């Protein structure tokens, strides 16, 4: 038996990225906050989710743009910014793509669902690494609980529950008999960033993958994730507080096993949402929201409905790894 745990991150969660940018200029509007949807909150990459990452998902973190500017590290474009020479390509609202780099792992389709999937660390796209640190089975909880891992001011806590096909709890992952894994991860702490802004984060994920036993025809994923980042800093407009929340909910997503060939989800749904609220000490809070609903219908084309603030567009994405096309 192996006590290995994949860092699969299929969690469903209701997520919001709250960012309110308030400045003394009337140009401070919700549309100026689009860049907040291009990146993950600091530390959220340690939480299993459907988000790939995004252009600003690094240690620098996101910051609200001053009036007339663009937010994020280096003033990067957000998913709704066309930018010079980058006209509307139908990738979503205002020419942007899906949030935070798009659908990650198996949710966008990909390799790794062949015979090795479900063995050892599951292999392939649901995998990550073994549960780090010292992990011990807690019979009272029926879970393998790991010591807290520290990373750049953040505390990461992980635990897993393994069950065989009969639903019996196992004390460790067994590549021959384990049929389901529930992985729970929390991340919390404070980080002083490279730009001297301070981020306080509190994230969590709870995901269950079933159908892992050898011979299973498909894996089923259910779960949620949620993230909260409160940023305090200063830019050319003044001192600000930005609150970002993000999350997803995965409901009954089924990924067939097709030997060595590429596979993608054929049923279920993923709801991803985010909200940003930025408040300057001399201004009024400004909020922007975004929501993405992905529905898998048994074909190679998933239905995607994107809502930004009060505007909604109907889109499709070709699996695996296709581009978003909106009407």
QUIZI-V536487 format. One line per field, one symbol per residue. ss: DSSP state (@ for helix, = for strand, . for the rest). psi: psi as a letter, one per 30 degrees, with the letter a starting at -180 (. if undefined). Layout:
ss: ???
psi: ???
This chain:
ss: ..................=..........@@@@@@@@@.....@@@....=.....................@@@.................@@@...@@@.=.@@@@.=.............@@@........====....====..===..===========....==.......===============.....=============.......=================....==================......=.================.....===========....========..========.....===.
psi: kkhkkkhkiikkljkkjkjjjkafkffjlfffgefffflklkffffkkafkedlfgiafelkkkklkfakllkghlklfgkelkgilkgggakgglalkhfaklbffflalggaefkfkcgflaffldllklakkkkjeefhljkllkkkjhfkkkkklkkkkaffgkkkflkjfffkfkkkkkkkklakkjlfgglkkkljllkjkkklhfkkfkflkkkklllkkkkjkkakafeaklkkkkklllkkjhkkjljhbglkllkflalkkkllkkkkklfgakkkkklkkkjkkkgflgjkkkkkkjcgkkkkllkkklhllkkk.
